Amino acid sequence: MIPQRGTVALLRVDARTRELLAKQMRMGYRFEIFDSHEPLVSALGIGSLHIDALIIGEETDGALDIALTVRKTLRYLQVIILAELREVEAIQRRAEIQSENTDEVTIWPSQHLHALPDIVRKAVKRAHRRVRYDEESKPRDENGDRSAPESASHLARLLESAPIGILTLSDAGEVRTLNKQARDIIGLDPGNIIARQIYDFFPVFEQKKLRRLLRHKADDSEAGNGAENENEKTSVFRILGDDKRFAEIIVAGPVEQLDEHCTMLILHDVTSIMHAQQAQQRTAAELQVSEDRFDELAHAMRMIPWEADPQSLRITFIGDLVEEVMGYPTVQWLTRNFWIDRLHEEDRKVALEQLRRNINRLQNFDHEFRMYDSDGQLHWLRNIVNVVRDEAGQPARIRGFIVDITEGKAL
């Protein structure tokens, strides 16, 4: 009996290529053929299909977007995109712009089909190595068995890569944790930030204002005052250094961390804005940020991460929490116009106009709209949007977080 060596999915691959693969890889390989990507994505999403490699035909529209989408469903999956020789380099550049990790996506010239079977065999072996590595990397429980990563670790990774700076302080003002974006804004290595006073990173003339900002929030929390002036919990600060960098700091609220009471700060890099306005105070309208947005973030459990294509607005990734909040399986959100069709009729036009306008401006923003869940109930959602640019300064993708603010609207 011939051992099963691997399973390969063929998406819109022409008959000539299929015959070549079947002839040269008939021993131990199984092929699944798909005419469109929707059933493929659905099967992968619900776990009914296990594949090691995916080959996407050269006539497939949006082949790169499909490749990056399925790679998020199966991390070990190897993808081979067939393309005209003259297009291979351009597609490879787009892949590098749209994804931080494209090692598992190969762009192969369709003129060199004779070598494709060997490329597929290597891809299957690479997928198997990734699976073994993941298994060996899993933590063991007290019985020595492999266990899945804890949700807290997943949340930590999510916050580490968030498009906004996140920093926590002890009651004494010492930095306890901060993510990559916060480190980039402050401009120091983690070893030079952790356990230091937050005031050390700002000039003397800014330290008094920062102390006042933190004191105002602490006093309001103890008094239970939820109607304080917005300017008392958010302000712009000059960061210590010769390069004149500026950060907008918002006090998001209290959070418990390793049995210690801490305060969470949200940091936005506003250097370009301040330089454009000759370092003048940003207007009150530009500084206004909803308290609910950061209260939700402070609890760190109700934020739904997502990514989408900036041209079609089609979602390419969304967090599992969306199933609990809205009832729809995550795989449905990946289909074209799915989320748009479920917007409230009165909000759809405005929401889409705001989204497209800010994408064209390359401007991060947040907005609110209503959406129907799977039971037909309306939810108020806040969408926090980050526009990612490519090397040419054009929008490459959009990403951010969705927060359900329905309860706050009912008050």
Secondary structure, DSSP 8 states (H G I E B T S, - for coil): -----EEEEEES--HHHHHHHHHHSTTTEEEEEESSHHHHHHHHHHT----SEEEE-TT-TTHHHHHHHHHHH-TT-EEEEEE-HHHHHHHHHHHHHH-S--TTEEEEEGGGGGGHHHHHHHHHHHHHHHHHHHHHHS-B-TTS-B----HHHHHHHHHHT-SSEEEEEETTSBEEEE-HHHHHHHTS-GGGTTTSBGGGGS-HHHHHHHHHHHHHHHHHHHHT-----GGGSEEEEEESSTT-EEEEEEEEEEEEETTEEEEEEEEEE-HHHHHHTTT----HHHH---HHHHHHHHHTSSEEEEEE-TTT--EEEE-THHHHHH-S-HHHHTSTTHHHHTB-HHHHHHHHHHHHHHHHTT--EEEEEEEE-TTS-EEEEEEEEEEEE-TTSSEEEEEEEEEE-HHHHH-
